[in-house]
Amino acid sequence: MIYFLIFVFKISKAWENIKETVAKNLMYYRKKNKITQKELADQLGVKHNAISSWENGVNSIDIDTLFRV
């Protein structure tokens, strides 16, 4: 049982690292291309607050949307 908990913890930690990296990259490249959150949201067909929550790591972007970015 303890090995399972350690495994789950490691996966959880890895997922947080991935989520943080995606959030930082999303913001970096959006700003580099001089696109506002609203403009990116309109291009992706999502609400503007979705972009903010992705960039702040509150929510995770789904894989299909990530590929469209």
DSSP file (Angstrom, degrees, kcal/mol; ACC not computed):
  #  RESIDUE AA STRUCTURE BP1 BP2  ACC     N-H-->O    O-->H-N    N-H-->O    O-->H-N    TCO  KAPPA ALPHA  PHI   PSI    X-CA   Y-CA   Z-CA
    1    1 A M     >        0   0    0      0, 0.0     4,-2.0     0, 0.0     5,-0.2   0.000 360.0 360.0 360.0 -40.4    0.0    0.0    0.0
    2    2 A I  H  >  +     0   0    0      1,-0.2     4,-2.2     2,-0.2     5,-0.2   0.861 360.0  54.1 -64.2 -35.4    2.8    2.4    0.8
    3    3 A Y  H  > S+     0   0    0      1,-0.2     4,-2.4     2,-0.2    -1,-0.2   0.882 106.8  51.9 -65.9 -37.8    4.4    1.9   -2.6
    4    4 A F  H  > S+     0   0    0      2,-0.2     4,-2.6     1,-0.2    -2,-0.2   0.917 109.5  49.1 -63.7 -43.5    1.1    2.8   -4.3
    5    5 A L  H  X S+     0   0    0     -4,-2.0     4,-2.3     2,-0.2    -2,-0.2   0.887 111.1  49.5 -64.7 -39.3    0.9    6.0   -2.3
    6    6 A I  H  X S+     0   0    0     -4,-2.2     4,-2.4     2,-0.2    -1,-0.2   0.916 111.2  50.4 -63.7 -43.1    4.4    6.9   -3.2
    7    7 A F  H  X S+     0   0    0     -4,-2.4     4,-2.3     2,-0.2    -2,-0.2   0.927 111.1  47.7 -60.2 -47.2    3.6    6.2   -6.8
    8    8 A V  H  X S+     0   0    0     -4,-2.6     4,-2.6     1,-0.2    -1,-0.2   0.900 111.1  52.0 -62.3 -41.6    0.5    8.4   -6.7
    9    9 A F  H  X S+     0   0    0     -4,-2.3     4,-2.6     2,-0.2    -1,-0.2   0.917 109.6  48.9 -61.5 -43.9    2.5   11.2   -5.0
   10   10 A K  H  X S+     0   0    0     -4,-2.4     4,-2.4     2,-0.2    -2,-0.2   0.901 112.3  48.0 -64.5 -41.1    5.2   11.1   -7.7
   11   11 A I  H  X S+     0   0    0     -4,-2.3     4,-2.6     2,-0.2    -1,-0.2   0.919 111.9  50.4 -64.8 -42.7    2.6   11.2  -10.5
   12   12 A S  H  X S+     0   0    0     -4,-2.6     4,-2.0     1,-0.2    -2,-0.2   0.916 111.7  47.5 -60.9 -44.1    0.8   14.1   -8.8
   13   13 A K  H  X S+     0   0    0     -4,-2.6     4,-1.8     2,-0.2    -1,-0.2   0.900 112.2  49.7 -64.7 -42.1    4.1   16.0   -8.4
   14   14 A A  H  X S+     0   0    0     -4,-2.4     4,-2.2     1,-0.2    -2,-0.2   0.904 109.1  52.3 -63.8 -41.6    5.0   15.3  -12.1
   15   15 A W  H  X S+     0   0    0     -4,-2.6     4,-2.8     1,-0.2    -1,-0.2   0.897 107.5  52.0 -62.7 -40.6    1.6   16.5  -13.2
   16   16 A E  H  X S+     0   0    0     -4,-2.0     4,-2.3     1,-0.2    -1,-0.2   0.886 109.0  50.8 -63.1 -39.3    2.0   19.8  -11.3
   17   17 A N  H  X S+     0   0    0     -4,-1.8     4,-2.2     2,-0.2    -2,-0.2   0.904 112.0  46.8 -64.3 -41.7    5.3   20.3  -12.9
   18   18 A I  H  X S+     0   0    0     -4,-2.2     4,-2.7     2,-0.2     5,-0.2   0.931 112.1  50.2 -65.2 -46.0    3.8   19.8  -16.4
   19   19 A K  H  X S+     0   0    0     -4,-2.8     4,-2.3     1,-0.2    -2,-0.2   0.899 111.6  48.5 -60.2 -42.1    0.9   22.1  -15.6
   20   20 A E  H  X S+     0   0    0     -4,-2.3     4,-2.4     2,-0.2    -1,-0.2   0.901 111.7  49.2 -65.1 -42.2    3.2   24.8  -14.4
   21   21 A T  H  X S+     0   0    0     -4,-2.2     4,-2.5     2,-0.2     5,-0.2   0.919 111.7  48.1 -64.5 -44.7    5.4   24.5  -17.5
   22   22 A V  H  X S+     0   0    0     -4,-2.7     4,-2.7     2,-0.2    -2,-0.2   0.919 111.7  51.0 -61.9 -43.4    2.4   24.7  -19.8
   23   23 A A  H  X S+     0   0    0     -4,-2.3     4,-2.0    -5,-0.2    -2,-0.2   0.932 112.2  45.6 -60.5 -47.1    1.1   27.7  -18.0
   24   24 A K  H  X S+     0   0    0     -4,-2.4     4,-2.6     1,-0.2    -1,-0.2   0.913 115.0  47.3 -63.9 -42.9    4.4   29.6  -18.2
   25   25 A N  H  X S+     0   0    0     -4,-2.5     4,-2.8     2,-0.2     5,-0.3   0.891 108.9  54.1 -67.2 -39.4    4.8   28.7  -21.9
   26   26 A L  H  X S+     0   0    0     -4,-2.7     4,-1.9    -5,-0.2    -1,-0.2   0.943 113.7  41.8 -59.5 -48.0    1.3   29.7  -22.8
   27   27 A M  H  X S+     0   0    0     -4,-2.0     4,-2.5    -5,-0.2     5,-0.3   0.924 114.4  52.2 -65.0 -45.0    1.8   33.1  -21.2
   28   28 A Y  H  X S+     0   0    0     -4,-2.6     4,-2.5     1,-0.2    -2,-0.2   0.944 114.5  40.0 -57.5 -52.0    5.3   33.6  -22.6
   29   29 A Y  H  X S+     0   0    0     -4,-2.8     4,-1.7     2,-0.2    -1,-0.2   0.824 113.2  54.8 -73.6 -30.0    4.3   32.8  -26.2
   30   30 A R  H  <>S+     0   0    0     -4,-1.9     5,-2.4    -5,-0.3    -1,-0.2   0.949 114.2  41.0 -63.8 -47.1    1.1   34.7  -26.1
   31   31 A K  H ><5S+     0   0    0     -4,-2.5     3,-1.6     1,-0.2    -2,-0.2   0.882 110.7  57.3 -68.2 -38.2    2.9   37.8  -24.9
   32   32 A K  H 3<5S+     0   0    0     -4,-2.5    -1,-0.2     1,-0.3    -2,-0.2   0.865 110.2  44.8 -59.8 -36.1    5.8   37.3  -27.3
   33   33 A N  T 3<5S-     0   0    0     -4,-1.7    -1,-0.3    -5,-0.2    -2,-0.2   0.323 114.1-120.8 -91.4   7.8    3.2   37.3  -30.2
   34   34 A K  T < 5 +     0   0    0     -3,-1.6     2,-0.4     1,-0.2    -3,-0.2   0.900  61.0 148.2  55.0  47.0    1.5   40.4  -28.7
   35   35 A I      < -     0   0    0     -5,-2.4    -1,-0.2    -6,-0.1    -2,-0.1  -0.937  41.3-135.2-112.3 132.9   -1.8   38.6  -28.3
   36   36 A T     >  -     0   0    0     -2,-0.4     4,-2.4     1,-0.1     5,-0.2  -0.377  25.7-110.7 -78.5 164.5   -4.2   39.5  -25.5
   37   37 A Q  H  > S+     0   0    0      1,-0.2     4,-2.5     2,-0.2     5,-0.2   0.893 120.7  52.5 -60.7 -39.1   -6.0   36.9  -23.5
   38   38 A K  H  > S+     0   0    0      2,-0.2     4,-2.5     1,-0.2    -1,-0.2   0.917 108.8  49.2 -63.9 -44.0   -9.3   38.0  -25.1
   39   39 A E  H  > S+     0   0    0      2,-0.2     4,-2.2     1,-0.2    -2,-0.2   0.923 113.1  46.3 -62.7 -44.2   -7.8   37.6  -28.6
   40   40 A L  H  X S+     0   0    0     -4,-2.4     4,-2.0     2,-0.2    -1,-0.2   0.912 111.7  52.1 -64.5 -41.5   -6.4   34.2  -27.9
   41   41 A A  H  X>S+     0   0    0     -4,-2.5     5,-2.4    -5,-0.2     4,-1.3   0.917 109.5  49.5 -60.3 -43.5   -9.7   33.1  -26.3
   42   42 A D  H  <5S+     0   0    0     -4,-2.5    -1,-0.2     1,-0.2    -2,-0.2   0.901 110.4  50.7 -62.1 -41.0  -11.6   34.3  -29.4
   43   43 A Q  H  <5S+     0   0    0     -4,-2.2    -1,-0.2     1,-0.2    -2,-0.2   0.851 116.6  40.6 -65.1 -34.2   -9.3   32.4  -31.7
   44   44 A L  H  <5S-     0   0    0     -4,-2.0    -1,-0.2    -5,-0.2    -2,-0.2   0.579 110.0-119.7 -91.8 -10.5   -9.7   29.2  -29.7
   45   45 A G  T  <5S+     0   0    0     -4,-1.3     2,-0.3     1,-0.3    -3,-0.2   0.852  73.2 117.8  74.7  34.6  -13.5   29.6  -29.1
   46   46 A V  S   <S-     0   0    0     -5,-2.4    -1,-0.3    -6,-0.2     2,-0.1  -0.801  72.3 -87.3-124.6 169.6  -13.2   29.7  -25.3
   47   47 A K    >>  -     0   0    0     -2,-0.3     3,-1.6     1,-0.1     4,-0.8  -0.481  36.3-119.5 -76.1 149.6  -14.0   32.4  -22.7
   48   48 A H  H 3> S+     0   0    0      1,-0.3     4,-1.3     2,-0.2     3,-0.4   0.809 112.1  61.0 -61.8 -30.1  -11.3   34.9  -21.9
   49   49 A N  H 3> S+     0   0    0      1,-0.2     4,-2.1     2,-0.2    -1,-0.3   0.707  93.4  66.2 -71.8 -16.3  -11.2   33.8  -18.3
   50   50 A A  H <> S+     0   0    0     -3,-1.6     4,-2.1     2,-0.2    -1,-0.2   0.903  99.4  50.9 -66.5 -40.8  -10.2   30.3  -19.4
   51   51 A I  H  X S+     0   0    0     -4,-0.8     4,-2.6    -3,-0.4     5,-0.2   0.930 110.3  49.3 -62.0 -45.3   -6.9   31.7  -20.7
   52   52 A S  H  X S+     0   0    0     -4,-1.3     4,-1.9     1,-0.2     6,-0.3   0.914 110.7  49.3 -60.3 -44.5   -6.3   33.4  -17.4
   53   53 A S  H  <>S+     0   0    0     -4,-2.1     5,-1.8     1,-0.2     6,-1.6   0.843 112.1  48.8 -68.0 -31.8   -7.0   30.3  -15.4
   54   54 A W  H ><5S+     0   0    0     -4,-2.1     3,-1.1     3,-0.2    -2,-0.2   0.928 112.2  47.9 -69.0 -45.4   -4.7   28.3  -17.6
   55   55 A E  H 3<5S+     0   0    0     -4,-2.6    -2,-0.2     1,-0.3    -1,-0.2   0.789 114.0  47.0 -68.1 -27.5   -1.9   30.8  -17.3
   56   56 A N  T 3<5S-     0   0    0     -4,-1.9    -1,-0.3    -5,-0.2    -2,-0.2   0.428 112.1-118.5 -92.8   0.3   -2.2   31.0  -13.6
   57   57 A G  T < 5S+     0   0    0     -3,-1.1    -3,-0.2    -4,-0.3    -4,-0.1   0.638  80.0 122.6  74.3  13.6   -2.4   27.2  -13.2
   58   58 A V  S   <S+     0   0    0     -5,-1.8     2,-0.3    -6,-0.3    -4,-0.2   0.922  81.6  13.9 -71.7 -44.2   -5.8   27.2  -11.7
   59   59 A N  S    S-     0   0    0     -6,-1.6     2,-0.4    -9,-0.2    -2,-0.2  -0.855  81.4-117.6-125.8 162.9   -7.2   24.9  -14.5
   60   60 A S        -     0   0    0     -2,-0.3     2,-0.3    -3,-0.1    -6,-0.1  -0.832  24.0-122.1-103.7 140.1   -5.5   22.7  -17.0
   61   61 A I        -     0   0    0     -2,-0.4     2,-0.1    -7,-0.1   -39,-0.0  -0.575  33.6-114.9 -74.6 138.9   -5.9   23.2  -20.8
   62   62 A D     >  -     0   0    0     -2,-0.3     4,-2.4     1,-0.1     3,-0.2  -0.438  24.1-113.8 -76.3 155.7   -7.2   20.2  -22.5
   63   63 A I  H  > S+     0   0    0      1,-0.2     4,-2.0     2,-0.2     5,-0.2   0.829 113.1  54.3 -61.8 -37.4   -4.9   18.4  -25.0
   64   64 A D  H  > S+     0   0    0      2,-0.2     4,-1.3     1,-0.2    -1,-0.2   0.919 111.9  44.6 -64.3 -43.0   -7.0   19.2  -28.1
   65   65 A T  H  > S+     0   0    0     -3,-0.2     4,-1.6     1,-0.2    -2,-0.2   0.891 109.6  56.7 -67.1 -39.9   -7.0   22.9  -27.3
   66   66 A L  H  < S+     0   0    0     -4,-2.4    -1,-0.2     1,-0.2    -2,-0.2   0.894 105.7  50.5 -58.9 -40.7   -3.3   22.8  -26.5
   67   67 A F  H  < S+     0   0    0     -4,-2.0    -1,-0.2     1,-0.2    -2,-0.2   0.842 107.4  54.2 -67.2 -32.2   -2.5   21.4  -29.9
   68   68 A R  H  <        0   0    0     -4,-1.3    -1,-0.2     1,-0.3    -2,-0.2   0.792 360.0 360.0 -70.9 -27.4   -4.6   24.2  -31.5
   69   69 A V     <        0   0    0     -4,-1.6    -1,-0.3    -3,-0.2    -2,-0.2   0.506 360.0 360.0 -67.9 360.0   -2.5   26.8  -29.7
